[in-house]
Amino acid sequence: MLLEVNGIEFSYGSTPTLEDISFGVDRDEVLTLLGPNGVGKTTLLKCLNKVLEPKGGSVMIDGVDTRGISRRETAKQMGYVPQRGDVSRMTVFDAVLLGRRPYIEWDATEKDLRLVGRIIDLMGLREMSLRYVDEISGGEYQLVQIARALAQQPDVILMDEPTSSLDISNQHMIMKTIRKIVQRNHMAAVMVVHDLNLAVRYSDKFVMMHGGRIFAAGGHEIITPANIRSAYHIDTFVENIKGIPVVIPK
């Protein structure tokens, strides 16, 4: 298993936020965290990449316990795409180059610049590489954020609502891009996605959370009306269309 999460615990003050969170995801797999707002999904992502320090449990990447390595070394193995990135006055190229920070000692090397150029080409951003990020669309900026995470050359990429505030066309474009990147680079992805049907269409595994705990984990077989009701308190039908569950609210 590429990423193993074992018994993660986290609290804000005396209030438990995450309790006994355990799951795994392997190379070429996309895992989505499901559940309503406030169940700890974003907090969990931040615990995985050491933005927050868990109170207990461990995170293993390719057999290495991240508790024994620095945040800088963790960033070489795990990229993070936040829900809302800072849009500052810099070019697309420079924004992607920021992903090389864990590797840069004094200044970017020719190797860093070449790698960033290749990633920009991979993400279809070449024509806008000298444009400022505050002048591009929301969908284009999401691609820039993913490109910046890829510049870290990670084994695992974490994404917090990568399709939020995007129209339906850009949502599917971003999700297709994520799947292509994961499979082409033999990576793993862990995402938070609120649109159930979008998550089901593009993910291999799911972790359903409620009250800071996991109550269901697995593949498409856990996308059931009973589990959806437990997580979201809504009644649904789940129809299987060409092997993929489709969730229809009642």
Summary of the structure (lengths in Angstrom):
residues: 250
radius of gyration: 18.2
end to end distance: 37.8
largest distance: 58.2
contacts: 785
relative contact order: 0.17
helix: 38%
strand: 30%
